[in-house]
Amino acid sequence: MKKEEVIKLSTKELIGNLKEAGYSRKARLLKKSSNDRSKTAENVISESNSKEVSRIINDIGQSDHYVRFECRKEEMRIHSIDSQTALIEKTYQSEHTFHYQTLTVDFFNTLGEFYGLDMGGEEDPAKINLDMSPETYDMIHTIDEEGLDRMIDDEPIQISLFLKAFKRNDQKIHQITYVNGKTDQMEDAFLFIPAEEYIWSISYRNVNNDQIIATSSSFKKFFEVVQLSVVDYLKSTLDKKVEKKDEKFFSFKRGFIFYWKSNVFLLFSILLFLLNKNSWAPDGDSYVWLFGIQVEALLMILSFIACLRPRVLE
């Protein structure tokens, strides 16, 4: 499927198709996140039974991780598909649009368009690192517009610039979220506020009671960093998935590795006995041989067990 081939599904169609394809857990998570409590939501199937729709449903159902972008009422998700391809999902008013895009293609311009930002400027006109206490950060989220205006007038210029951007963004902070698709739980996040000509990125630092650091940068540089982070996150999670998938249930190689490593330890133990051989009792050789044979038999049993794939609790 080429990038320009866009598939559209309603939320109810997406939920219904996921359930029909056997991805009931994903369907329940989507229904919960969409706040759709109607019973019919699980029974609506897309009229289009095309290969493209089937591929999208399977990729959504099998996607273990994704990165979520939110801008007012619109949402975009980048799903992990394989080491070269991502599935881009955009949602607005219960309508989902899908297209595929290679991870090697720069998509920071796509992110800029999603947030309505001009990505032309490469320089940061502000060049500011701002320290903020958690109390101040929490307060600006609850203060009314008049109080925010007073703070803009009274605070130093660096904080004032940050507060102007915060007011311009309707006193909201954008969040880029890295999500485990199996549980729909957040694993990491980027916080930022766009100003007119640059962007504020926000991070927490364990210095002097968890200071909050706001750093200015150009739109282009910020989203270039975001793109690298997204690609690294999706590829790393895919690598772990492939390693787990490729691990055989029964492997003689695992058993052999355990066997020779344990025999090295056994040989080392016997050598320790031999260091004191002159003080052995007359029948000491028999006891050492008996010890070696018993341990060797035990190691053979354990080596067989080591051939089995270990169970990993997630």
Secondary structure in CASP SS format (residue, H / E / C, confidence):
PFRMAT SS
TARGET T0000
AUTHOR 0000-0000-0000
METHOD secondary structure of the structure
MODEL  1
M C 1.00
K C 1.00
K C 1.00
E C 1.00
E C 1.00
V C 1.00
I E 1.00
K E 1.00
L E 1.00
S E 1.00
T H 1.00
K H 1.00
E H 1.00
L H 1.00
I H 1.00
G H 1.00
N H 1.00
L H 1.00
K H 1.00
E H 1.00
A C 1.00
G C 1.00
Y C 1.00
S H 1.00
R H 1.00
K H 1.00
A H 1.00
R H 1.00
L H 1.00
L H 1.00
K H 1.00
K H 1.00
S H 1.00
S C 1.00
N C 1.00
D C 1.00
R C 1.00
S C 1.00
K H 1.00
T H 1.00
A H 1.00
E H 1.00
N C 1.00
V C 1.00
I C 1.00
S C 1.00
E C 1.00
S C 1.00
N C 1.00
S C 1.00
K H 1.00
E H 1.00
V H 1.00
S H 1.00
R H 1.00
I H 1.00
I H 1.00
N H 1.00
D H 1.00
I H 1.00
G H 1.00
Q H 1.00
S C 1.00
D C 1.00
H E 1.00
Y E 1.00
V E 1.00
R E 1.00
F E 1.00
E E 1.00
C E 1.00
R C 1.00
K C 1.00
E E 1.00
E E 1.00
M E 1.00
R E 1.00
I E 1.00
H E 1.00
S E 1.00
I C 1.00
D C 1.00
S C 1.00
Q C 1.00
T E 1.00
A E 1.00
L E 1.00
I E 1.00
E E 1.00
K E 1.00
T E 1.00
Y E 1.00
Q C 1.00
S C 1.00
E E 1.00
H E 1.00
T E 1.00
F E 1.00
H E 1.00
Y E 1.00
Q E 1.00
T E 1.00
L C 1.00
T C 1.00
V C 1.00
D C 1.00
F C 1.00
F H 1.00
N H 1.00
T H 1.00
L H 1.00
G H 1.00
E H 1.00
F H 1.00
Y C 1.00
G C 1.00
L C 1.00
D C 1.00
M C 1.00
G C 1.00
G C 1.00
E C 1.00
E C 1.00
D C 1.00
P C 1.00
A C 1.00
K C 1.00
I C 1.00
N E 1.00
L E 1.00
D E 1.00
M E 1.00
S C 1.00
P H 1.00
E H 1.00
T H 1.00
Y H 1.00
D H 1.00
M H 1.00
I H 1.00
H H 1.00
T H 1.00
I C 1.00
D C 1.00
E H 1.00
E H 1.00
G H 1.00
L H 1.00
D H 1.00
R H 1.00
M H 1.00
I H 1.00
D H 1.00
D H 1.00
E C 1.00
P C 1.00
I H 1.00
Q H 1.00
I H 1.00
S H 1.00
L H 1.00
F H 1.00
L H 1.00
K H 1.00
A H 1.00
F H 1.00
K H 1.00
R H 1.00
N C 1.00
D C 1.00
Q C 1.00
K C 1.00
I C 1.00
H E 1.00
Q E 1.00
I E 1.00
T E 1.00
Y E 1.00
V E 1.00
N E 1.00
G C 1.00
K C 1.00
T C 1.00
D C 1.00
Q E 1.00
M E 1.00
E E 1.00
D E 1.00
A E 1.00
F E 1.00
L E 1.00
F E 1.00
I E 1.00
P E 1.00
A C 1.00
E C 1.00
E C 1.00
Y C 1.00
I E 1.00
W E 1.00
S E 1.00
I E 1.00
S E 1.00
Y E 1.00
R E 1.00
N C 1.00
V C 1.00
N C 1.00
N C 1.00
D C 1.00
Q E 1.00
I E 1.00
I E 1.00
A E 1.00
T E 1.00
S E 1.00
S E 1.00
S C 1.00
F H 1.00
K H 1.00
K H 1.00
F H 1.00
F H 1.00
E H 1.00
V H 1.00
V H 1.00
Q H 1.00
L H 1.00
S H 1.00
V H 1.00
V H 1.00
D H 1.00
Y H 1.00
L H 1.00
K H 1.00
S H 1.00
T H 1.00
L H 1.00
D H 1.00
K H 1.00
K H 1.00
V H 1.00
E H 1.00
K H 1.00
K H 1.00
D H 1.00
E C 1.00
K C 1.00
F C 1.00
F E 1.00
S C 1.00
F H 1.00
K H 1.00
R H 1.00
G H 1.00
F H 1.00
I H 1.00
F H 1.00
Y H 1.00
W H 1.00
K H 1.00
S H 1.00
N H 1.00
V H 1.00
F H 1.00
L H 1.00
L H 1.00
F H 1.00
S H 1.00
I H 1.00
L H 1.00
L H 1.00
F H 1.00
L H 1.00
L C 1.00
N C 1.00
K H 1.00
N H 1.00
S H 1.00
W C 1.00
A C 1.00
P C 1.00
D C 1.00
G H 1.00
D H 1.00
S H 1.00
Y H 1.00
V H 1.00
W H 1.00
L H 1.00
F H 1.00
G H 1.00
I H 1.00
Q H 1.00
V H 1.00
E H 1.00
A H 1.00
L H 1.00
L H 1.00
M H 1.00
I H 1.00
L H 1.00
S H 1.00
F H 1.00
I H 1.00
A H 1.00
C C 1.00
L E 1.00
R C 1.00
P C 1.00
R C 1.00
V C 1.00
L C 1.00
E C 1.00
END
